[in-house]
Each structure stands twice: as C-alpha cells, then as structure tokens.
Amino acid sequence: MKFVPAFLTLLAALNLRAGAETPLTVSAATSLRDVLPELKTLYARDHADVAITLNIAGSGTLQHQIENGAPVDVFISASPKEIFALEKRDLLVRDSIRNVARNTLVLIVPKENTTIHAFADLANPEVRHIAIGEPRTVAVGTYTMETFAALKLTDALAPKLVNLLDVGQVLTNVGTGDADAGVVYVTDAHRSTKVRIAATAEPKTHQTILYPCAIPKASQQKAAAHAFIAFLTSPAARAVFEKHGFLPPP
C-alpha cells in the first residue's frame, strides 16, 4: 500500500498546479473577435499555466473601462487614439506599447445591390441609410468620418448616417438590408456572405489603421502580460493575423 501516499502526493501536486493558473484579462477591439480566440488557443499550447479571459468591445468603451479602474492586463485597440489618451493620463506601462497589426477600410452594401460602386455613390438620393460605427467610441467610425471629410462628402452624408455601437452591428445592418451601405474593416466584410465590398478607401483618406496594444499600470500580472504581447508580435501570431485578413504593422 506504499503507492497510496505517492499517488496522493502526485494528486496534490496536480491540484496545486491547476489552482496556480495565472489569470490574464485581455480587452480588445470588436474587430479582433474572430482572430483572438484562435490566438488564445495557439498561446495556450505552450502556456497552459495562463488562463486568458477575453473582453471584446469598442475601443473607446474599453478605454473608458480602463480609466474607471477595470482589471485589465492587456489592452488591444483598433486605433492609437485610445492608447495615446491612456498614456497621457499615465495609465499605461510605457515600454509595453507595441503595434500588432493593420487593417483596411471598405465600403459594403447588401449582396444584391448593383448600384453602389464608390464612396461618392453614397450621395445619391436612393441611398437613405448609411451604417457606421459611433465615431466617439468606435475606431472604425473615426476612420470613416476622416474618409468622408477627405472626399468632401461630410455635409451630403450627415443626414443619412446611422451610428452604431460596433462594427459587428454595422455588418449586420447592411447584411439584413436595414442600411443601404456601411463602412467596416475588410476583415469584417469577409465574415459575411450577405454583403459585398463596393469600394476600398484610399489609405491617404484616413489615418493608418493600426492595432496597438499595451499593459495598463493597474495590471497585477505584468510579467504574463509582457509575455503575451511578445507572442502577439511573433511570426506565429502574425501568420494567424494574416490568415484573418490583417496586415503586418509598419
């Protein structure tokens, strides 16, 4: 019966290891909601001791959560604006900021639409509702408004704009026909069979669509957070980003 104490010792060790998982909360922009679960799974293969929880929402919403003390270990935004705002308030670990990906802005319409082929077509009278992300809290909305301004379409399109909570809602509204058109990232457009890409915004019409990440100063898991960010900038993670349509950072 000498094997019993040995077995119990091993069981206790396993239980101790299972209970010693490092929790890591990753708050990320809505447009990352398809790629991040795959990255999480890939990371877990070599980091079984880290338990990642994903918190997905608009970049501005996540920024406000961090400002209000939400327990976040890694923040991945869909634009530098939110990172800059948090950095200005000294809420980030400064040497943790890294760019992990880029994206492309596109105009989408319902699959059956055959009349819209350019951003300028949005000014046509038959286009009544244009779905966009809320510019104050959703990064894609900010890029959208920059593009409209660059194309001198702001005044003509203002009465038609429908501001939504995130890019997922924009995609859904266009796919169901509730909106005649919408502006999303190319990575989102590829998720739906109910829309088609009518046009791609010229890069010069908006700021570069960057996805920076950083560690909030309030994080209690800074070592694990640094390790996860190192993974996000690795060749293995980049391959996953590119598989989902993202571009590498400059």
N, C-alpha and C positions, 0 to 999 in steps of 0.2 A: 504493500500500500504506500510505499515511499513516493510513488509517482503523483499522488494526490497533492501534497504540498507544492511540488514543482509545477503541476498543472495550475493550481490556484495562483501561484506567483506569476506565471505567464499570463493568466487571465487578468490579473490585477494590472499588470504592465500594459496590456492591450487596452483595458478600460481607461487607464491613466492617459495613454496616448490619444485615445478617441476624445477624451474630455479636454485635451490640451490644444485643440484646433484654434488657430488664430483667426478671429473674425475680421473680415475686411469689407467695408461698405464702399461700393463704387457707384457714384452718382454720375449718370451720363445722359447726353442729349438724346432726344427721341429718335433721331435718325440713325442711332447706333444700336437700336433694339434688336436687330437681326444678327449683326456681326458679334456683339458682345457675348451672347450665350455660347457661341462657338469658341470664342477666345477663352472664355471661362473654363470650358471643358478641356481645351488644349492645355491651359495652365495647370489644371488640376492633376494632369498626368504626372507631372514632376513635383507638384506642391500639394500633396494630399493633406498636409497639415494646415492648409489655409482654406477657410470657409468664406467664399465670396458671396455677398448679397448685392444684387443689382437694384439700383433705384433709378428708374428711367422717367424723364420729364423734359420739358422745355428748358433750354439753357438758362434763361432768365429766372425761371422758377427755382432751379437748382441753386443758382447764385444767391437768391433771397433766403433759401433754406440754410445755406452755409452762414450767411450773415446773421441769421437768427439762432445760430448755435446747433444746427442739426449735426449729429455724429457722422461725419463723412471722412473717409480715409483717402479716397482718390476722386477727383472731380475731372470729368472729360466734357468740355464744352464744344459746341458747334461753331464757335467764333472766339476770337481773342478778347472781345469786348468784356465778357463776364470775368475772364481771368484778370484783365487789367483792373477792373473795378475792385475785385477782391484783393489784388496786390496793393492797390492804392490804400486800402484800409488795413494793410499789414496783416491779412488773414491767411496768407499762404506761406509755405516754406519756399523761399525764393529760388533756391537752386534746384527745385524739383520740377520746374516748368519745362515741358517738352511738347513739341508738335508730333502728333502720331499719324495724321492722315490729312488728305484734302478731298474736296468734293466738287461737283459741277451743278450749276443751277439750270433747270429746264422748265419749259412751259408745257403743261399737259392739258389734254382735252379728252372728253369721252371717246372711246374707241371708234364709235360710228361717226364722229364729227369729221367732215371733209372740207370745212370752210376756213379753219384757222391754221395758218402755217407760219406765222411770225408774231412777235410781240406786238407789232403795230396793228395787227388784225383785232386786237382786244378793244380798240377804239371804235370798231364797227357797231352800229346800233343794235344788231341782233345779239350781241354779247351783253348780257344783263348782269350776270353774277360771276365774279372772279374770286376764287377762294385763295387766301394767303394766310401765312402764319402771322399771329399778332406781333407786329414789329417791336413792341416794347418788351416782350418776354420770349419770343421765339426767333432764333438767329436767322432762319430761312426767311422770315418776314422782313428783317432788316436788309438782307441782301436783295430781296425782291424790290423793296422800295428804292434802294440805290439804283437798281437796273431801270426801273420806271423813270426815275429822275434823269438818268443818263440818256435815255431815249426820248426825253421830253414828253412823257405820257402821264405824268402825275395828275395834272388837273383833269384830263379827259377820263381817267380811270377811277378817280377818287369816289364818285357816286356808286360805282359798281363793286367796290371791294367788300368782301366778307372776311373779317378777321377771325381766325380760329385758333384753338389752344395749342395745336402742334401740327407737324407735317403729316402725321397719320390721318388727322381729321380732314386735311386738305385733299389727300389722296382719296379718301372715302367719298367726300362730297363730289369730287369730279367723276369718280367711278360710277356713282349712282345717278349722275346727271343733275343733281341738285345745284351744281355750279357748272357754268358753261366752259370754264377753264380754271386752271390753278397753277401755282408755281411751287415746285418742290425740288429736292435734290435728285440727281439721276439715279442714285442708289434706291430711293423710294419709288421712283417711277417703275423700276424693274420689278418691284414686288407685286404689281397689279396687272392682271390681264384685261382689265376693264378700261384702261386708259392708253393713249398713245402720246409719244413725245412729239409735240408740234414744232418746237424750236429750242435751241440751246443758247443761253445767254453768253454773249461775248465776255471773256474774262475782264476786259477793260471797263465793263459797265458796273462792276461791283468789286468790293474788296476780295482778296483771295480767301476762299472758303477753307479755313484751317480748323483743325480739331486739336487744340492744345489741352494738355492735362496738367494737373498739379496736386500737391498734397496740402490740404488745409492745416494750419498750425494746430488746430484743436484735435487733430487725429491722435489716437492713442496707440496706433500701430504703424508708426513711421517707417520702421525697418521693412515690414512687409509691404507697405505702400511703395517704397522706393524699388523694391524687387519687382513688384507688379508693373510699374512704369517702365523699368528696364526691359521687361518682357514685351510690353506694348510697342517698343521701338526696335524689337529684334526682327531678323529676317523671317522667322517662323510666323510671327504675328502679322508682319507686313503682307505675307502671302495670303493670309486669311482676309485682311482688309481688301486686297486687290481682287480676291475671289468674289467679294460682295460689291465690287464696282468702285471702291475708293481708290484715290491716287496717293502715291507716296508724298510725304511732306517735302517742301523745297530744301 
